[in-house]
Amino acid sequence: MGLTGSDKCSSVTCDPGTGLDIITGQCNTCPINLYSEGGLNIKCKDCPASKPTTMGKTGASSCSSVTCEAGDGLDVLTGTCNKCPENSYSRGGLNQRCVQCPSHIPSTHGLVGVTTRDDCHELTWCDVGRGYKPSGCEDCPINTYSKGGRSVQCEPCSPYTPTTMGKTAQSECVSVTCNEGTGLDLITGKCLSCPLNTYGVGGRNKKCENCPDNTFARNTIK
């Protein structure tokens, strides 16, 4: 049976940072980016656009504005200014967020923390062994590689295939197996005799290691 008169209804006074749940009649803590100044039958309200964040806190009685530097954008969940990710930019300012580059100039070519739309560019095709730079496609340096593609970057060789054998403009890196007493020189990709007071156990991509403290190796450089 339902209520029979208005005298059966109630009002509730909530503390600041809490809002009324009319289903339960209880005052609950306001979630992140909602606030309440407290009062009679007060509910949690969304932060306004001019003050969009509670700085990552619940139970807020007010919201805040945040000024970000150029190249940074506001994360309203935490209230912090973070570097704009690749393919976005920010001029900075009050409550400024990162803006995605337009579809016709979608790329910042791997740059983060970009400050203006002028740093958004068209995609540029780079051949195998070459990577994009603001001045155009350039040969990948030693121990980096590229499979080619639109605005592709030169990637560093991995620990498993660590060298380009002293060559630039490579599409892949390789591994090298060295004999005992030698170690891999990453710059040249060659196995070289271990110098004085170092040793080489040999194996895939193994380098010469320094002898432990208070020991030495009975080897000589020829």
N, C-alpha and C positions, 0 to 999 in steps of 0.2 A: 504494500500500500504506500502511495506517495505522501509527501508532506502536505499538511492541511492548512498551513498559514505561514505568513512571512516571519512570524516569531520563531519559526523553526530554523531560519537561516542565520548564519553567523558571519562576523567579520573577523579578520586576523591582522594583527600588526606585525610586520616582518622587520628584522634588523637590516641595516645597510649591508649590501653584498648578498642578500638572500631575496628570493621572490616566492610568491604564493603559488602553490600548485592547487588549483581549484578542485581537482579530483580528490585529493587526499586531505586538503585543508591544511597542509603543512608548509612551512617556509623552508625552501631548499636552497643550497648554495648555487649562486649563478655560475654557469659554465664560462669558459674562456670567451672573451669578446662579447659577453653580455654583462650588464651591470644593474645595480639597483641602489637607490639612495635610501631605501627603507621607507616604511610608512604603512598606512592602512590599506590592506588588500593589494599591495604593490606587487607587480610582476617584474621579472628580469627583462630588460630591454636590450636590443642590439646597439652596439656602439655606433655613433654617428660617423658619417664619412669624414668629418673634420677631426675626429678623434677615434680612429678605427680599431685601437688595440688595448687590451688589458695587460699587455707585456707578458703574455703567457700565463697569467695568474687567473685562478677561479676566485669567486667570492669578492669581486670588485665592486666598489661603490661608485667608481667613476672610470672613465676611459682616458687614454692619452694620445697625443700626437707625437710623431717622431720625424726628425729631420735627417735625411740620408745624404751622404756625399755623392758626387757624380760617379757613375759606374756601379753604384750600390742601389739595391731596391729593398723596400720594406717587406719583411715577412710578418704579416699581421698576427700569425699564430704565436710567435715568440716575442714580437715587438723589437726584433733586431734588424739591422741593415746588413745585408749579405751581398757579396759580389754577384753581379748579374751573370747568369750562365751564358754559355755559347749561344749565339744567334739572338741575343736580346741586348737592350741598352737602357740606360737611365741617365737623365740630365741631373739627377739629384734634386733635393728640395723637400718640402714638407709632405710627409706621407707618400713620397714618390715610390712607385713600384717599377719593376723592370718591364719594359715593353718589347714584345716580340717584333723582330724585323719583318717588314712587309713581304708579301709572297713573291714580289718581282725582284726583290733584293734580299733574299732570305738568310744570307750567311755572313757571320763575322770571321769566317775562316779560322776557327779554332780559338779566337781571342775571347777572354772573359773580362768582365768589368768594363765593358765598352760604354762610352759616355754620350755618344750622339748617333743619330740615324745615319750620319755620313759614313760611319764605320760598318754599315750593312752593305753587302755587295752581291752581285750576281755570282752564280756558281761558275767556276772555271775548270775546264777539263785539263788534267795533267796526265802525261804519259806515264807508263810503267817506269819506276826508278826515279820519278820526280815528284816533288811536293809543292804545295801552294805557299807562296809568300805574297805580301801586299804588292810587290813589284812584278809578280808573275810566277810561273812555275820554274823551280830550280832543281838541279840535281841533288839527290839525297846525299848527305855527307857520309863518310866512313862509319860503318856500324849502325846505319839506319837504312830503312828500305821503304818502298812504296809499291803497291800493286796497281797504282794508277786509278784515276776516277775523278769525279767532280770535286774540286777544292780539297782533294785528299792531302793529308799531312804525312810527312816522313815519320815513320814509327821507329823507335829504338829496337835493336835486336834483343831477343829474349835471353835469359840465362842458359837456355837449352840449345840455342843456335846463336852464339854471341858475336859472330864476326862476319864481315863482308870481305875478308881476306885483303884488306887494304884498298878496296875498290869503292868508288862512289857510284851513284846512280844505279843501285841494285834493286831487284825486285824481291829478293829474299836474302836471308842470312843462313849461315851454315855452322855445323859443329865440326870440331877437329879433335882427333885422338892423338895424344902425345905419348912417346916412349918414356920409360923411367929415366930420370936425370934431366928431363927437359920439361919446359912449361909453355903454355900457350901465351903468345904475345897477341893481344886482341887487336892492336893497330894493324899489324901485318898479316895476322892469321897464321903465322908460322910457329912451329915448336922450336924454341931456342934452348940452348944449354943453360942450366940453372947457374947463376953467378955465385960467387963466394958466399958461404954461410947461408945458402938456401938449398932446398932439395925439391925434387919432383918425383911423385909416386907414379906418374903416368896415368893415362886414362882419358876419357872424353872431357874435353874442355878444361883439363886440369892445368892450373898455373903453378909456378914455383912458389914454395912456402918458405917463410923465414924459419930458421932454426929456433927452437925454444931458448929462453934465457939461459945463460951459462953453458951453452953448448955451441959447437961449430961443426961445419961440414968439411970433410977432407976432399974438397974438390978445388979445381983451379979453372980459371977462364982461359981458354985457348984462342 
